[in-house]
């Protein structure tokens, strides 16, 4: 069975044809539990998200801020495994028919087995992987397996990347390019730095891949702002924080925020 990279491509193209950005949400598998995590992801997709990234919890998430670190810790203490990540992908895609990616640091994928992970992710209906710490120069083994199994390889670029680095990274990637809106770790911000718009423009000069912007977007106003220059708006920490902070019925709060974000990217 091949993965659903074509579905991801079609979803982003459809959003563009509608004159809007796609809304891409993020949620760690196994948080608060595997079943509750699946329910939370389904809630965001039902509330208007177009694509979801399922996080593979890691004990040392060096690019993630305190919110996602806390959620990862809860998932890991609950015993989450790669099998649970794949189950999450399988059940979410089967229930919604929407593109589901895994966002993972490279070490867990490498230790699990590159071919095995690609094969099992494709069999689960996955659309690909976001690999924030995998250098392009070392990505050949994964990219070969991803291509064979119909999966996207999404790299992350930052405002500090040179034009040559942007061109090299975009040429190696598939699906879309993940443009970090800021330097530093993930987390909510009061505003989105204008460096994000500059970075998106620099990427468009070197690639035809969609440019999705994340890190720091936390509300509908920011989502609408980023949607003016991005093909996709990625939101993670704000949604995870909603569940962490909810005294009760966190799923309703999650649905409400996702609906506001979905309206923002359509504004």
N, C-alpha and C positions, 0 to 999 in steps of 0.2 A: 504493500500500500504506500502511496506517495502522500507527502504532506500537502498543506493547503496554501502554499505560497500564491497560486493564482487567485484564490479568494481574497487574500490580503491586498494584492495588487488591484483587484476589481473594486474592493471596498474603498480604498483611497481614491481611485479614479472616479467612483460614483460621487463621493463627497465633493470632489473638485467640480464635477459637472453640475452639482447643485449650488455652486458658488459659495462653498463653505469649507472650513477645515473639518477633519475627522476628530472625534474625541477618543483618545486612547487612555484607558485607565490601567492602574497597576495595583496588584494585591498579592501579598506573599501567600503561597500555599501553606496550609496548616495553621493559619491565624484566623480566629482564636483557636479553632480546631480544624481538622480537615473538612468535616461536613459544614461547619459554619463558614469556613472560608469559601467553599463552593457556593453556598447560599449568598454570601456577600457579593461575589463576582457576578452571579446571575442577577442580583439586584441592580448593579451598575449597568449591565448590558440592557436589562429591561427598561431602565430609566433613561436610556439614550446614548450610552457609549457605543462606539462603532467597533472598536478593537480592544482587546485586553492583553496585558502582559502579566503572566503568572510568575511571581518571584520564587526562585529556588533559595530558601533560607540558607544563610552562610554564617559560620561562627565569627568571621572577621570581615564584615561588609565594609571595606575601606572607603568606598565611594558614597555610602549611605549615611544620612544624618541620624539623630537620636530616635526619631519616630520609627523609621523602618528598622533600625537596630533593635528597638524594643519589641516590635512585632516579630522579627526573626527569632529573637531569644525566646519568646513565648512559644513559637512554633517548634523550635528545636527542643525545648524542654518538654514539649508534648510528644516528642518522638517522631516528628515528620521525617519522611524518607523520600528519595527520588521517586519511588513507586507512587507515593501520595501526590507528588507534583504531576506525574503523568496521569494519574487518575483524575486530578482536578482538570487538566487540559481536556481529557476525554469526555468527562461529564458536562463541562461547560460548552464545548463545541457541539456535542450531540444535542444539548437542550436548546441551543440558540442558533446554530448554523453560522456563527460569527467567527472571525479570525482570532485565534488564541496563540500568543507567543509565550515562550519561556524567557525570563530574564535571569541570567545566571553569571556568576563569576566563573572563570575558566577551570579552576582546579576541580570542582565537583564533576564537571563534564569529562575532564581528562581522566580522572580516577575511575569513573563509572565505565569508561570506554567510549571513544568518539563514535565509532560505527554503531555500537549498541544504543547509545543515547539517541543518535539521529534516527535510527530505524524505529525505536520505540516511540519517539516523539511523533514521527510521521504516522505510525499506526494508531496513535491516539487522536489523530486529526489536527495536530499542531501545525501552525503556519511558519514557525521558525524560531530563531533564538536571537535575543539581544545579548551581546557579550561585551560588557563595558571595559574589561581589563585584558582582552585578547589583542595583542599587537597584530597588525596586518601582516607583518613579516613572518609571524609564527602561525598564521591561520590556515595555511594550506590544507592540512589534514582535515580540519573541520569543514572548510569550504567544499572540498571534494565530496565529503559525505552528505553535506547539506544539498548540494546540487543533485546528487544521485537520488536523494529521498524527497525532493520537492520542497525544501525548506528554505526560508529566508535567512540570510546572515546579516544582522544589523549591527553596525559599529557605532560607537559614540564618539563624537568630536566636540572639542571645546573651543571657546573664543581664542585661546592661545595657539591653536593649530596654525601652521603656516599654510599658504596656498598650495604648496606642493604636497603637504600632508593631507589636506582636504581632498585633493584630486586623487591621490593614491588610495585613501580610505574609501571614497565614494566608488571608485572603479572596482574595488574588491567586494563591496557590499551588494546586497540584493534586498528587495522589499521597500526599504526606506533608509534614510540616514537619520540617526538620532542626534540632534543638535542640542548640546547642553546650553541652557539659557544663562549659565553663570559658571564661574570658577568655584570649586569647592565641592561640598557634599550635598546630597539631596536634602530637601526641607522646604517648608513654606516660607514665603517672603512677602513683604508688604507691597513690593512692586517688582516687575520683571525688567531687568537691566536692558537698555537699548542695544547692548552688545549682541543680544540674541537676534535682533533684526539684521544687524550687520553680518553676523555669521550666516544667517539664512541666505542673504544676498550673495555672499561669497560662495556658498555651496551651489547656488543656482548657476553660477558662472562656470562650474566645472562638472555638473552632473544633471541628468534628467530624472534621477530618482526623486521621489517625494521627500520633502524635508519636514520632519516632525520635531517639535521643540518641547523640551521638558526641563524639569528641575526648577522649582520655585513657584509654579502656577498653583494658586490655591482658591481662587473664587471666579465667579462668572465674569467680573470686570477684567481680570487679568487674562482669562481665557479668550474673551472677545478681542483684547488687544493683540495677543499672540496670533490669533486666527487671521489677522489682517496680513501677516507675512509668512505664515507657515501652512503646510498642507495638513498637518496634524498637531494637536495640542495634547501633550502627555501630562497626566496628573496622577501622582502617587501618594506623597506624604499627606496631603490634605485629606484624602479619603481614608487612609489608614488611621490618621489622628482622630477622625470622626468616630471610628469604632473604639479606639483606645479611650476617648474622653466621654463616651456616652454612658450615662448612669444606667439607662435602660433603653431598650428598643433601638439599639445602634443601627439596625438595618433601615429603619425609617429615616433616620438622619442621613444615612449614606445615600438612600434613594433621593432624598430632597436635594442634597448637595450635587449629586450627579445630574439631576434634572436641571439645576441652575447652570452647571457647566455646559450641558448640552445646549441649552438656550444661548449661552454665551458664544459658543463657536458658530452658532447660526445667526448671530446678531448682525 
